[in-house]
């Protein structure tokens, strides 16, 4: 970190809420991201514009979350058996159903006509989304259903359970494709690739199995973490497999061989959930450290962190910048203070010059503590000649050019200044 940033209160995370993040999902158009923890609040974020979330509160704790594949809707299951469909633009509840027991996982058919609800007793309840009507039930497993996924063509539903079994069901009649396949330990995550020809499952002992579909013949099996796989998904058109686990960074693998490609480091606690954007160019991750991070694919570069100022201390600072992504979209992003802005990024908020150092260099070259209140320096001014702060001063936007990188330091009201490394 540059010497000029020694007095800036840097943070390793930007909180997205007051509790651990257990679910994240993208909207059908990729413009919004919804998240929840073990509480009653659903937060909805604008992906391309760093800003405060829209918060929708429920009467009971949220247990599962899914997104409509075609419309601007989210499906939410809460304690006491409630299932609701929320239009996130109007924040109005479109319909609600009551289940006999709690729903622990949700999956939406690609054509958006069917919602599968995995119940804590091991049963799958099918719901017709258009008529908000409960259809038949599938006696799927002997224990809680932990995850489900529809095949890309919508013809099959795969479910995995705490009883260590995997089931494949034909839709919409719920007829099993084959006998339940036992794996001997709990399975916590399941995902199809984009072609529907491969299926990945994450086991409680840290192993991942990649299977051919529909034969379920094993392609590969490899150890990802020393403990449970929390979530996984195929990324970049199925070329890679992203996995999340407890107390470890997100890891990206070659699914056919189990060779590790890269790691996405930044979270300071267990990563509970992953979500791939509809266009496949972003990966969202939610963690026990109460943060949500968005990563660029396939580079793995950190793009932004979801930021809720209402749960952050006023003394904490974040960096906010604007950058044009590879897909042509402009993103206003939040990252922890002290992280370098990527090439081409510019600081987006200009009001007064930022605090850059708590010592000054005298004309004779001797550095000493600054007496009295800390001084403020306009961007590009000499630290040896302090200037008085000017509220009307607007530093010119700067960016990373060649080997000269800059950092934008911001606080909660977005007072910032680019600082040259």
C-alpha positions, 0 to 999 in steps of 0.5 A: 500500500502506498505511504500516502494511505497510511492514515486512511482507515482501510477495511477488508470487507464491505458489509451487505447486511447485519447478518451472514449472507446465505443466499444470492441470486441474479434477476432474469435480466442480470440487472439486479441481485437479491440476497438474504441471511438468517433473518427476515430481510431481503435485499435487492441490489442494482448490479451496475450502480453502487447504491443502497439496497431496496429492503423487503422485510418478511414476518418470518426468517427467510429459508430459501430464495430463487429467481424467475427465469424470465420475469422480474420476480423472486420466489421466497420461502420463509419459516412457518411454511410460507412461500411467496412470489415478489415483484421486485420493481413494485415490491408487491407480493403477487401470490402466496402459498402455505406449505405443510412444512418449511421449504429448504430449497427452491428451483425454477424451471427454465420456461418459468412455468414450474417451481420446485420446493424441496421440503425439510421432510424430504418431499418435493412440492411442485407449484405452477407459477402462472396459476400459483397453484400447488400441484403434486408431490414427489416422495423424493428422499428420507431427509431434508432436501438441500439443493435442486436444479433443473436441466437446461431443457426443463425435462428433468429435476435433480435433487440432493439430500442430507441422507446422501442420495441423489434423485432424478425426476422427469417433469412435470409428472415427477416419475423417477428416471432411475433409482436414487443413487446413494453417495454415503454422505450428505450432498449439499450442492448440485448444478447442471452445466449449460449443455445439460450433459454434465452434472456436478454435486458437492459433498459434505466431506469436501469432494466434488463429483462430476457425472454424465447426464442422464447416465450418471456415469462418473467423469471425475471426482476430486477433493476441493476442501478439507470440509463441506462444499457449500455451493458450486456452479459451472461458469464460462459456458461450462469450461470451469467449475466454481466451488465455495467452502468453509474458511477457504477462498472460492476455487475454480476448477477444470471439471474433467480433470479436477485440476485447480485453475485459480482462486478468488480470495477476499472473503474472511469467512465461509462462503455460503453461496454462489450465483452466475449472472444470466450472461455468464460474465459475473459470479456473485458470492455471499459469505459469513463475513456479511459481505457480497462480492461480484467477480468478473468472469473468466478473469476472476477480477473483483468488480464490486462489493454490495454496500449497505451504509446503514450497517457500517460504522461511520469511520469506515471508508470504501473506494468507489469507482466507475469502469467500462466492462468488457461487455460494454456496460459501465459499472459504478463499483464499491471495493474495500479502501486501499484496493487498487483501481483497475486499469481504466477506472476513475473515481466517481465522487469529487467534492473535497480533497481527501486525507492522504497522510498524517505526517508532513515532509519539511523542505529539508527532507525531515518528516515529522508529525503534523501539528494540530488538525490533519491537513488536506491535500489536493490531488497532485500537490506536494505533501511538503507544502500543505494547503488549506482545504477548499470545499469547492476543490474538485480533483481531476479524475485519474486512472491507472495508466501503465505501471502508474496505478492509483487508489481512490479513497472514499468515505461513506458520503463519498468524499474521495481523491485519487492517490498515486502509487 
